[in-house]
Amino acid sequence: MTNVTVKALNQLRVVGITEGISYVFLLVIAMPLKYMFDYPILVKYTGWAHGILFVLYIAAVFKVTFLAKWSFARTFKYLVASLIPLATFFLDKELKNEADSIAKNNLSPNTVSLEDIKV
């Protein structure tokens, strides 16, 4: 179970960073090109890719919530982060520290204390 949880945390990290990059690209590059230069094609494809990554991110959050027995508040924090540009980048460090702590101490996720997680 521990290896599965660490793997799920790492999957969430990858999807979170990728989703964050697609969101920033959509907001900073594709949308300005659409509205300032009448070039909508990037919004079409970037928006499509971001939509898929967004759904994958939500699924990954719920997978980790189930495996790591996250609280409602923590799950909510990660769900809200998907709506705020750059937020998934800031939460990545927390996920990395939790995965490293579980792997290092070979602990089940619900026994990890706050002292074990470096923020």
N, C-alpha and C positions, 0 to 999 in steps of 0.2 A: 504493500500500500504506500509506503514512503516513496519508493521510486516512481510510482504512478503519480503521486502528488507533485513531486519535484518536476516530473515531465510536464504535467498540466500547468504548473506555474511558469515553466520556461516557454510553453506554447502560448500562454497568455502574454508573456513578455514580447514574443515575436509578433503576434497578431496586434498587440497594442501599439508597438512602434510602427509597424507597417500601416495600420489604420491612421495613426497620427500623422505620418508623412503624407498619406493620400489626402487627408483633411486639410493640411496646410497647403499642399499643392493646389487643391481645389479652390481654397479661399484666396491664396496669394497670387497664383498664376492664371488658373483657368477662368475664374470669375472676372477678373479685370480684363482679360483678353476678350471675353464675351461681350461685356458691357461697354468697354472703352474703344475696342477695335472691331466690333461686330464679327468676332471669330468664335462661334459657339461650339465648334467640334471638340475642343478639349474638355469642355464641361460635360458633354455627352459621355465620353469614354472615361474620364476621371471620376465623374459622378457615379457611373455604373460600377467601376472598380471599388470606389469608396463605399458604396452601398453594400456590396458583397463583403468587404472587410469589416464594415460596421456590424453586420449580422454575425460574422465569425467571432468578432470581439465579444459581443453579447453572449454568444454560446459558450465561449471560453471562460467568461466571468462566471456563468452559472455552473460550468463543469468544475472550476476551482472551488466555488462556493460549496458544492456538494462534497468534493473530496477533502477539502481542508476544513470543512465545517466553519466557514466564515459566518460572522454575525450579519444581521440585516443591515446594520449601519455600514459595515465595511463593504458589503456587496453594493449597497446604494452609492457609496463613494466611488466605486469603480464604474458603475453604470453612468453616473453623472459625469465622470471624467471623459467619457466617450463623446460628450456633447460640447466640451470646452476645448478649444484649440490648444495644443501643447500639453494638456493635462496628463495624457497617457505617458509622456516622456518623464514627467516628474514622479509618477507612480512606479515607473520601471525599477528604480533603485530599491524601493521597498519590496517589490517582488523578488528581485535578485537576492537581497539579503535574507528574505524568508526561505527561498529555495536553498541557498547556501547553508543556512542554519539547520534546516531539516536534514540535508544531506550530510553535513558535518557531524551532527549529533545523533543521526539516525533516529530521530524522534518522530512520533506520529504528529501530524500537523496540529492537533488540538492540544498538545502538551508543550508547544513552543511558547515560551514566555516573552514578554516585551523586552526583557533584558537581552534575550538571544538575538533579537532583530535589531541590527544597526540601521538607524534612519538618518 
